[in-house]
Amino acid sequence: MALKNVPLSISVGILATLWTYLSIKMSLPTWSSFVSWAFFFVAGADTKAFIKAGAPILAGVVFGYLTLFGLKVGSGGTPVIAISLAVGLAALLLVIMMGWELFALTPAAFGAFAVFFAYVFGKPAVDDIYSLTNVWIVVLTQGIGLLLGYLSVFLPTLFAKKS
């Protein structure tokens, strides 16, 4: 067993503890930040990871919000068909966007898309699923996750022995 990740592990553990406490106290979805935190590491865990993961995450939230409007179409089974088509179109567009370097980390976009839906249909801050407040909360907590990722990598360097 290699012990090279002990400083990183301690940093992640402390930050996860602090974020869990703060997010519960502020009534923010703790888990949302853990998703984007993971994508920060997938994106390389460096300063470039903010953009590599952040742009697709933002796109995923925006596309998630826009697909909700499929529910406003028609009556009976029509809204289910409409939102299904909207989700399919969003998925298609997110994959097409993968061809642009800024949005190449498409799994982060799909992750944020899923986070947005889980939050809005779970326990949102505002019961109106079309409220931009819910969008801002997801964007905020996803951004906090990216920041936590950066801090979890940066903090161990403060304590590393200088050669």
ZAMARGU-4260 file (C-alpha; in steps of 0.2 Angstrom, whole numbers, plus 5000, padded with zeros to 4 digits):
<rodrens>
0) 5000/5000/5000 | 5007/5017/4995 | 5006/5031/5007 | 5009/5045/4994 | 4991/5050/4995
5) 4990/5053/5014 | 4991/5072/5013 | 4978/5072/4999 | 4967/5060/5009 | 4968/5071/5025
10) 4964/5087/5015 | 4949/5078/5006 | 4943/5072/5023 | 4944/5088/5032 | 4936/5098/5017
15) 4922/5085/5016 | 4919/5086/5034 | 4918/5105/5034 | 4908/5106/5018 | 4895/5093/5024
20) 4893/5103/5040 | 4891/5120/5031 | 4880/5114/5018 | 4868/5106/5030 | 4868/5122/5041
25) 4864/5133/5025 | 4851/5120/5018 | 4862/5117/5002 | 4863/5100/4993 | 4879/5093/5000
30) 4880/5079/4987 | 4879/5091/4972 | 4897/5098/4976 | 4904/5080/4978 | 4899/5076/4960
35) 4908/5091/4953 | 4922/5088/4965 | 4925/5071/4957 | 4924/5079/4940 | 4938/5091/4945
40) 4949/5076/4948 | 4944/5068/4932 | 4948/5084/4923 | 4966/5083/4929 | 4965/5091/4947
45) 4974/5107/4942 | 4970/5125/4938 | 4965/5120/4920 | 4952/5108/4928 | 4941/5123/4933
50) 4938/5126/4914 | 4939/5108/4908 | 4925/5102/4921 | 4917/5119/4924 | 4911/5123/4906
55) 4903/5106/4903 | 4895/5107/4921 | 4888/5124/4917 | 4881/5117/4900 | 4873/5102/4909
60) 4864/5113/4921 | 4858/5125/4908 | 4852/5111/4897 | 4843/5103/4912 | 4834/5118/4915
65) 4829/5121/4897 | 4822/5103/4896 | 4810/5106/4910 | 4799/5117/4898 | 4794/5101/4889
70) 4783/5098/4904 | 4773/5113/4899 | 4768/5105/4883 | 4750/5099/4881 | 4740/5088/4893
75) 4738/5070/4897 | 4754/5060/4892 | 4760/5074/4880 | 4771/5082/4894 | 4780/5065/4896
80) 4783/5063/4878 | 4789/5082/4876 | 4801/5081/4891 | 4808/5064/4884 | 4811/5072/4867
85) 4819/5087/4876 | 4830/5076/4886 | 4835/5066/4870 | 4839/5083/4861 | 4849/5089/4876
90) 4859/5073/4876 | 4862/5074/4857 | 4868/5092/4859 | 4879/5088/4874 | 4888/5075/4864
95) 4889/5086/4848 | 4897/5099/4859 | 4910/5086/4865 | 4919/5091/4848 | 4923/5108/4855
100) 4938/5108/4867 | 4929/5118/4880 | 4915/5105/4882 | 4926/5090/4879 | 4923/5082/4896
105) 4905/5077/4892 | 4903/5066/4907 | 4904/5081/4918 | 4889/5089/4908 | 4879/5073/4910
110) 4883/5073/4928 | 4877/5091/4931 | 4862/5087/4920 | 4858/5073/4932 | 4862/5083/4947
115) 4850/5097/4941 | 4836/5085/4939 | 4839/5076/4955 | 4839/5092/4964 | 4823/5100/4956
120) 4813/5084/4958 | 4820/5080/4975 | 4820/5093/4988 | 4823/5110/4979 | 4824/5127/4988
125) 4809/5133/4978 | 4794/5122/4974 | 4792/5130/4957 | 4803/5119/4947 | 4805/5133/4934
130) 4812/5145/4947 | 4830/5151/4943 | 4833/5150/4961 | 4835/5132/4959 | 4847/5134/4945
135) 4858/5146/4954 | 4859/5134/4969 | 4864/5120/4958 | 4877/5131/4949 | 4883/5137/4966
140) 4885/5120/4974 | 4893/5113/4958 | 4905/5128/4958 | 4909/5125/4977 | 4913/5107/4972
145) 4926/5113/4959 | 4933/5124/4973 | 4934/5110/4985 | 4943/5100/4972 | 4956/5113/4970
150) 4958/5116/4989 | 4960/5098/4992 | 4975/5097/4980 | 4982/5114/4985 | 4982/5112/5004
155) 4994/5098/5005 | 5007/5108/4995 | 5007/5121/5009 | 5014/5107/5021 | 5025/5098/5009
160) 5044/5099/5015 | 5054/5111/5005 | 5070/5103/4998
</rodrens>
